[in-house]
Amino acid sequence: MPTPSAVNDLWEVRINGEIESQVAVNVLHFQCVGASADVRVGLILKVINCFVTHLLPVLTSSYTFKSVSYKLVSPSLGVEFVELATPPGTGGGSAAALPSYASAVISKRTPTGGRDHRGRMYIPGIPEDQTNGSAINTGLPLWAGIAAFIACVLSEFVHPDPAGGTDIFDLIVYSRKIGGAHFPYGLTGATAVTQLIPLQQLGTTRSRKVGRGQ
């Protein structure tokens, strides 16, 4: 049964993967800016397409994409839905990978200044042969795949205000300090993303260390 969304609804989307038997989750937030008759079609399948088409082929084969889970988080808290990867997809890169907590970093920028209006996305599953020391080699496929993923996300989820039309979602940075840390979230915490910038230096996601997972 289709799940509709009204303008200004906020959605939390989790890309769920696994590496070294650890859960590896990327959390994204979106704001509906053009009413949708079906969030699965208007938002979730587009997120999956960007990830599977551009990022998955360049991640280590030790990484497995499992599912995408999503739920309404404003103006009320909705039930969680799960879109399974059928079958689960493995990365197309070398099996020799950096530790589970090593991540490629994408910076999320908005037109509003201050730390509360910026964010980062930490991508797991970095093949060892795509790096030079602590940095991604910009001449190899991983960097190109990250750039293509960014271009896909920007084309699908960044729109002028007002966007107009239907089935339109904007990628946002959500500030728990401004909008509240508990569900349901407050709309005041949402700021639309206008830029995604890949960082050459690798990041560390401590919660993905073996024995912890996230």
Rosetta blueprint (number, residue, H / E / L):
1 M L
2 P L
3 T L
4 P L
5 S E
6 A L
7 V L
8 N L
9 D L
10 L E
11 W E
12 E E
13 V E
14 R E
15 I E
16 N E
17 G E
18 E E
19 I E
20 E L
21 S L
22 Q E
23 V E
24 A E
25 V E
26 N E
27 V E
28 L E
29 H E
30 F E
31 Q E
32 C E
33 V E
34 G E
35 A L
36 S E
37 A L
38 D L
39 V H
40 R H
41 V H
42 G H
43 L H
44 I H
45 L H
46 K H
47 V H
48 I H
49 N H
50 C H
51 F H
52 V H
53 T H
54 H H
55 L H
56 L H
57 P H
58 V H
59 L L
60 T E
61 S L
62 S L
63 Y E
64 T E
65 F E
66 K E
67 S E
68 V E
69 S E
70 Y E
71 K E
72 L E
73 V E
74 S E
75 P L
76 S L
77 L L
78 G L
79 V L
80 E L
81 F E
82 V E
83 E E
84 L E
85 A E
86 T E
87 P E
88 P E
89 G E
90 T E
91 G L
92 G L
93 G E
94 S L
95 A L
96 A L
97 A E
98 L L
99 P L
100 S L
101 Y L
102 A E
103 S E
104 A E
105 V E
106 I E
107 S E
108 K E
109 R E
110 T L
111 P L
112 T L
113 G L
114 G L
115 R H
116 D H
117 H H
118 R L
119 G E
120 R E
121 M E
122 Y E
123 I E
124 P L
125 G L
126 I L
127 P E
128 E H
129 D H
130 Q H
131 T E
132 N E
133 G L
134 S L
135 A E
136 I E
137 N L
138 T L
139 G L
140 L L
141 P H
142 L H
143 W H
144 A H
145 G H
146 I H
147 A H
148 A H
149 F H
150 I H
151 A H
152 C H
153 V H
154 L H
155 S H
156 E H
157 F H
158 V L
159 H L
160 P L
161 D L
162 P L
163 A L
164 G L
165 G L
166 T L
167 D L
168 I E
169 F E
170 D E
171 L E
172 I E
173 V E
174 Y E
175 S L
176 R H
177 K H
178 I H
179 G H
180 G L
181 A L
182 H L
183 F L
184 P L
185 Y L
186 G L
187 L H
188 T H
189 G H
190 A E
191 T E
192 A E
193 V L
194 T L
195 Q E
196 L E
197 I E
198 P E
199 L E
200 Q E
201 Q E
202 L E
203 G E
204 T E
205 T L
206 R H
207 S H
208 R H
209 K L
210 V L
211 G L
212 R L
213 G L
214 Q L
